[in-house]
């Protein structure tokens, strides 16, 4: 299969909503639009994988610098459409992300993965990530 992988332009960012809804269908499209708009103001980027003109995979990207790791890239809300899972699309996308990160002088990559996502954990470990901690959250609303 021939896939095209590229950063999604800001003006087309709402095209990721159908895939985000696969990942989490409890958040309305309207709320996702509001959040994406705010995230773009904070430096959010998103890479898309296309088969022809069909968006079949996404990964949000955050470029951050933290004292313990330096400049790094954080893939966020990674999803491959279920029809394309297990076909190497995720691996291709991650290779693109790693090359992009190196081109902008990132020293590392970090990400979060739900502890109940066994397939995700396996994918990330197979992609060279090490589990180094826990992700905590406290909601105020």
Phi and psi restraints in degrees (value plus and minus 20) as a CYANA .aco file:
   2 UNK   PHI    -121.5   -81.5
   2 UNK   PSI     100.6   140.6
   3 UNK   PHI    -139.1   -99.1
   3 UNK   PSI     126.6   166.6
   4 UNK   PHI    -131.9   -91.9
   4 UNK   PSI     112.0   152.0
   5 UNK   PHI    -143.1  -103.1
   5 UNK   PSI     107.2   147.2
   6 UNK   PHI    -180.4  -140.4
   6 UNK   PSI     141.5   181.5
   7 UNK   PHI     -87.5   -47.5
   7 UNK   PSI     118.1   158.1
   8 UNK   PHI    -104.3   -64.3
   8 UNK   PSI     106.6   146.6
   9 UNK   PHI     -82.3   -42.3
   9 UNK   PSI     128.6   168.6
  10 UNK   PHI     -71.7   -31.7
  10 UNK   PSI     -61.6   -21.6
  11 UNK   PHI     -89.0   -49.0
  11 UNK   PSI     -31.9     8.1
  12 UNK   PHI    -132.0   -92.0
  12 UNK   PSI      -7.7    32.3
  13 UNK   PHI     -83.4   -43.4
  13 UNK   PSI     -50.4   -10.4
  14 UNK   PHI     -86.5   -46.5
  14 UNK   PSI     -31.1     8.9
  15 UNK   PHI     -86.0   -46.0
  15 UNK   PSI     -34.2     5.8
  16 UNK   PHI    -101.7   -61.7
  16 UNK   PSI     -32.0     8.0
  17 UNK   PHI     -78.0   -38.0
  17 UNK   PSI     -63.9   -23.9
  18 UNK   PHI     -77.7   -37.7
  18 UNK   PSI     -58.2   -18.2
  19 UNK   PHI     -91.5   -51.5
  19 UNK   PSI     -58.5   -18.5
  20 UNK   PHI     -81.2   -41.2
  20 UNK   PSI     -55.2   -15.2
  21 UNK   PHI     -88.3   -48.3
  21 UNK   PSI     -48.9    -8.9
  22 UNK   PHI     -86.1   -46.1
  22 UNK   PSI     -61.6   -21.6
  23 UNK   PHI     -87.5   -47.5
  23 UNK   PSI     -59.5   -19.5
  24 UNK   PHI    -172.9  -132.9
  24 UNK   PSI      79.8   119.8
  25 UNK   PHI    -108.2   -68.2
  25 UNK   PSI     -11.6    28.4
  26 UNK   PHI    -109.3   -69.3
  26 UNK   PSI     -28.6    11.4
  27 UNK   PHI    -122.5   -82.5
  27 UNK   PSI     106.8   146.8
  28 UNK   PHI     -87.8   -47.8
  28 UNK   PSI     136.5   176.5
  29 UNK   PHI     -80.9   -40.9
  29 UNK   PSI     -56.9   -16.9
  30 UNK   PHI     -83.4   -43.4
  30 UNK   PSI     -63.4   -23.4
  31 UNK   PHI     -85.2   -45.2
  31 UNK   PSI     -60.9   -20.9
  32 UNK   PHI     -81.3   -41.3
  32 UNK   PSI     -61.8   -21.8
  33 UNK   PHI     -80.3   -40.3
  33 UNK   PSI     -64.7   -24.7
  34 UNK   PHI     -82.5   -42.5
  34 UNK   PSI     -64.0   -24.0
  35 UNK   PHI     -88.9   -48.9
  35 UNK   PSI     -60.6   -20.6
  36 UNK   PHI     -81.6   -41.6
  36 UNK   PSI     -63.0   -23.0
  37 UNK   PHI     -77.6   -37.6
  37 UNK   PSI     -64.8   -24.8
  38 UNK   PHI     -88.2   -48.2
  38 UNK   PSI     -61.0   -21.0
  39 UNK   PHI     -81.9   -41.9
  39 UNK   PSI     -59.1   -19.1
  40 UNK   PHI     -80.0   -40.0
  40 UNK   PSI     -55.7   -15.7
  41 UNK   PHI     -85.4   -45.4
  41 UNK   PSI     -43.1    -3.1
  42 UNK   PHI    -118.1   -78.1
  42 UNK   PSI     -10.8    29.2
  43 UNK   PHI      78.1   118.1
  43 UNK   PSI      -9.9    30.1
  44 UNK   PHI     -82.3   -42.3
  44 UNK   PSI     117.3   157.3
  45 UNK   PHI    -147.7  -107.7
  45 UNK   PSI     142.3   182.3
  46 UNK   PHI    -164.8  -124.8
  46 UNK   PSI     113.2   153.2
  47 UNK   PHI    -120.1   -80.1
  47 UNK   PSI     121.0   161.0
  48 UNK   PHI    -140.6  -100.6
  48 UNK   PSI     126.7   166.7
  49 UNK   PHI    -130.4   -90.4
  49 UNK   PSI     107.1   147.1
  50 UNK   PHI    -139.5   -99.5
  50 UNK   PSI     118.9   158.9
  51 UNK   PHI    -128.0   -88.0
  51 UNK   PSI      92.4   132.4
  52 UNK   PHI      36.7    76.7
  52 UNK   PSI    -140.4  -100.4
  53 UNK   PHI    -122.4   -82.4
  53 UNK   PSI     -14.3    25.7
  54 UNK   PHI    -110.4   -70.4
  54 UNK   PSI     102.6   142.6
  55 UNK   PHI     -96.5   -56.5
  55 UNK   PSI      96.2   136.2
  56 UNK   PHI    -136.6   -96.6
  56 UNK   PSI     -27.8    12.2
  57 UNK   PHI    -179.6  -139.6
  57 UNK   PSI     127.8   167.8
  58 UNK   PHI    -163.0  -123.0
  58 UNK   PSI     137.0   177.0
  59 UNK   PHI    -168.3  -128.3
  59 UNK   PSI     102.5   142.5
  60 UNK   PHI     -86.1   -46.1
  60 UNK   PSI     134.3   174.3
  61 UNK   PHI    -154.3  -114.3
  61 UNK   PSI     109.5   149.5
  62 UNK   PHI    -139.4   -99.4
  62 UNK   PSI     113.0   153.0
  63 UNK   PHI    -125.7   -85.7
  63 UNK   PSI      98.5   138.5
  64 UNK   PHI    -152.5  -112.5
  64 UNK   PSI     140.2   180.2
  65 UNK   PHI    -147.0  -107.0
  65 UNK   PSI     106.3   146.3
  66 UNK   PHI    -147.4  -107.4
  66 UNK   PSI     128.7   168.7
  67 UNK   PHI     -79.9   -39.9
  67 UNK   PSI     -53.2   -13.2
  68 UNK   PHI    -104.9   -64.9
  68 UNK   PSI     -34.3     5.7
  69 UNK   PHI    -151.3  -111.3
  69 UNK   PSI     -36.4     3.6
  70 UNK   PHI      62.6   102.6
  70 UNK   PSI    -179.4  -139.4
  71 UNK   PHI     -90.3   -50.3
  71 UNK   PSI     108.2   148.2
  72 UNK   PHI    -167.1  -127.1
  72 UNK   PSI     145.5   185.5
  73 UNK   PHI    -129.3   -89.3
  73 UNK   PSI     119.7   159.7
  74 UNK   PHI    -141.7  -101.7
  74 UNK   PSI      84.6   124.6
  75 UNK   PHI     -84.8   -44.8
  75 UNK   PSI     121.0   161.0
  76 UNK   PHI    -163.1  -123.1
  76 UNK   PSI     114.7   154.7
  77 UNK   PHI      31.6    71.6
  77 UNK   PSI      39.4    79.4
  78 UNK   PHI    -101.2   -61.2
  78 UNK   PSI     106.4   146.4
  79 UNK   PHI    -166.9  -126.9
  79 UNK   PSI     116.0   156.0
  80 UNK   PHI    -132.9   -92.9
  80 UNK   PSI     112.3   152.3
  81 UNK   PHI     -71.5   -31.5
  81 UNK   PSI     117.6   157.6
  82 UNK   PHI     -71.9   -31.9
  82 UNK   PSI     -52.3   -12.3
  83 UNK   PHI     -86.0   -46.0
  83 UNK   PSI     -37.1     2.9
  84 UNK   PHI    -134.8   -94.8
  84 UNK   PSI     -20.5    19.5
  85 UNK   PHI     -88.5   -48.5
  85 UNK   PSI     126.6   166.6
  86 UNK   PHI      58.0    98.0
  86 UNK   PSI      -8.3    31.7
  87 UNK   PHI    -135.5   -95.5
  87 UNK   PSI      -5.9    34.1
  88 UNK   PHI      66.8   106.8
  88 UNK   PSI     -17.5    22.5
  89 UNK   PHI     -86.1   -46.1
  89 UNK   PSI     -63.3   -23.3
  90 UNK   PHI     -81.6   -41.6
  90 UNK   PSI     -60.8   -20.8
  91 UNK   PHI     -83.7   -43.7
  91 UNK   PSI     -64.4   -24.4
  92 UNK   PHI     -80.3   -40.3
  92 UNK   PSI     -63.5   -23.5
  93 UNK   PHI     -83.7   -43.7
  93 UNK   PSI     -61.6   -21.6
  94 UNK   PHI     -87.6   -47.6
  94 UNK   PSI     -56.6   -16.6
  95 UNK   PHI     -80.5   -40.5
  95 UNK   PSI     -62.0   -22.0
  96 UNK   PHI     -81.9   -41.9
  96 UNK   PSI     -65.8   -25.8
  97 UNK   PHI     -81.3   -41.3
  97 UNK   PSI     -65.1   -25.1
  98 UNK   PHI     -82.3   -42.3
  98 UNK   PSI     -62.2   -22.2
  99 UNK   PHI     -84.6   -44.6
  99 UNK   PSI     -62.0   -22.0
 100 UNK   PHI     -80.6   -40.6
 100 UNK   PSI     -66.0   -26.0
 101 UNK   PHI     -79.1   -39.1
 101 UNK   PSI     -64.6   -24.6
 102 UNK   PHI     -84.7   -44.7
 102 UNK   PSI     -55.6   -15.6
 103 UNK   PHI     -88.0   -48.0
 103 UNK   PSI     -41.7    -1.7
 104 UNK   PHI    -128.7   -88.7
 104 UNK   PSI       0.4    40.4
 105 UNK   PHI      46.8    86.8
 105 UNK   PSI      14.6    54.6
 106 UNK   PHI     -95.6   -55.6
 106 UNK   PSI     124.8   164.8
 107 UNK   PHI    -113.3   -73.3
 107 UNK   PSI     -38.5     1.5
 108 UNK   PHI    -183.1  -143.1
 108 UNK   PSI     159.2   199.2
 109 UNK   PHI    -156.5  -116.5
 109 UNK   PSI     118.9   158.9
 110 UNK   PHI    -152.0  -112.0
 110 UNK   PSI     137.2   177.2
 111 UNK   PHI    -178.7  -138.7
 111 UNK   PSI     149.9   189.9
 112 UNK   PHI    -132.9   -92.9
 112 UNK   PSI     126.7   166.7
 113 UNK   PHI    -165.3  -125.3
 113 UNK   PSI     113.7   153.7
 114 UNK   PHI     -82.3   -42.3
 114 UNK   PSI     119.4   159.4
 115 UNK   PHI     -84.4   -44.4
 115 UNK   PSI     -40.5    -0.5
 116 UNK   PHI    -108.7   -68.7
 116 UNK   PSI     -23.6    16.4
 117 UNK   PHI    -112.3   -72.3
 117 UNK   PSI      58.4    98.4
 118 UNK   PHI     -82.1   -42.1
 118 UNK   PSI     -59.9   -19.9
 119 UNK   PHI     -84.4   -44.4
 119 UNK   PSI     -61.1   -21.1
 120 UNK   PHI     -83.4   -43.4
 120 UNK   PSI     -64.5   -24.5
 121 UNK   PHI     -79.3   -39.3
 121 UNK   PSI     -65.5   -25.5
 122 UNK   PHI     -80.8   -40.8
 122 UNK   PSI     -64.4   -24.4
 123 UNK   PHI     -80.4   -40.4
 123 UNK   PSI     -66.3   -26.3
 124 UNK   PHI     -87.4   -47.4
 124 UNK   PSI     -60.8   -20.8
 125 UNK   PHI     -83.3   -43.3
 125 UNK   PSI     -63.5   -23.5
 126 UNK   PHI     -85.4   -45.4
 126 UNK   PSI     -41.0    -1.0
 127 UNK   PHI    -107.7   -67.7
 127 UNK   PSI     -17.5    22.5
 128 UNK   PHI      79.8   119.8
 128 UNK   PSI     -17.3    22.7
 129 UNK   PHI     -99.5   -59.5
 129 UNK   PSI     129.9   169.9
 130 UNK   PHI    -133.3   -93.3
 130 UNK   PSI     120.6   160.6
 131 UNK   PHI    -100.8   -60.8
 131 UNK   PSI      97.0   137.0
 132 UNK   PHI    -141.1  -101.1
 132 UNK   PSI     -21.5    18.5
 133 UNK   PHI    -195.2  -155.2
 133 UNK   PSI    -188.6  -148.6
 134 UNK   PHI    -135.8   -95.8
 134 UNK   PSI     130.3   170.3
 135 UNK   PHI    -123.6   -83.6
 135 UNK   PSI     104.0   144.0
 136 UNK   PHI    -130.6   -90.6
 136 UNK   PSI     132.6   172.6
 137 UNK   PHI    -164.6  -124.6
 137 UNK   PSI     119.7   159.7
 138 UNK   PHI    -152.2  -112.2
 138 UNK   PSI     100.3   140.3
 139 UNK   PHI    -109.4   -69.4
 139 UNK   PSI     125.1   165.1
 140 UNK   PHI    -124.6   -84.6
 140 UNK   PSI     -30.3     9.7
